Amino acid sequence: MLTIQTTISDLVQIPPHGFRNNQITRDDLEDRINEKYSNKVLQKVGLCICMYDLLKASDGLIGNGTGNANVNVEFRMIVFRPFKGEIITGTVQNCTPAGIQITTQFFEDIFVPQTMLFEGCEYNEAEKTWLWRTEESELWFDIGTVVNVRVESEKWQDQAPKAPTKSAGGDAVQERAVPFSIEVSSV
């Protein structure tokens, strides 16, 4: 089970042009929740996919000066967060001497370090790919190859805002760490 459900409580704002017949509908709330959370990482929770269901919603209070309706909601969200030991099927995206980058259809931050590859694996610099030599054959981890991997650990990076640094040319350069990544081993 690559996904979990998590319960979230939040304040959702709906602008006046979002009202239907001067009322706030369930669809309005669902749209705002999905807009705010879908495809975003919540620290120590996972990658939010979509709202599962709405558990509670207060009456909307009109904000002073904005006309926005402020609605307290409680809802369940479907979140991508595989557990340790879980098997994931993915596709080889990139190979480097450090290891293999794996991607699923919606998540790219899966990495197999070279220390967690099969015994007998070696990096082929000319082909820019990993090769697994067995007694019977040679198996190549080419880009696009479908592989099964086992989740070993997850890594979380705080995404607190930081001032951009200046490069030698004077342009502002901002490098951000990936907020959520998964380290896996080959199976």
Buried (B, 14 or more C-beta within 10 A) or exposed (E): EBBBEBEBEEEBBBEEEBBEEEEBEEEBBBBBBBEBBBEEBBEEBBBBBEBBEBEEBEEBEEEEEEEBBBBBBEBBBBBBBBEEEBEBEBBBBBBEEEBBBBBBEEBBBBBBEBEBBBEEBEBEEEEEBBBBEEEEEEBEBEEEBEBEBBBBEBEBEEEEEEEEEEEEEEEEEEEEEEBBBBBBBBE
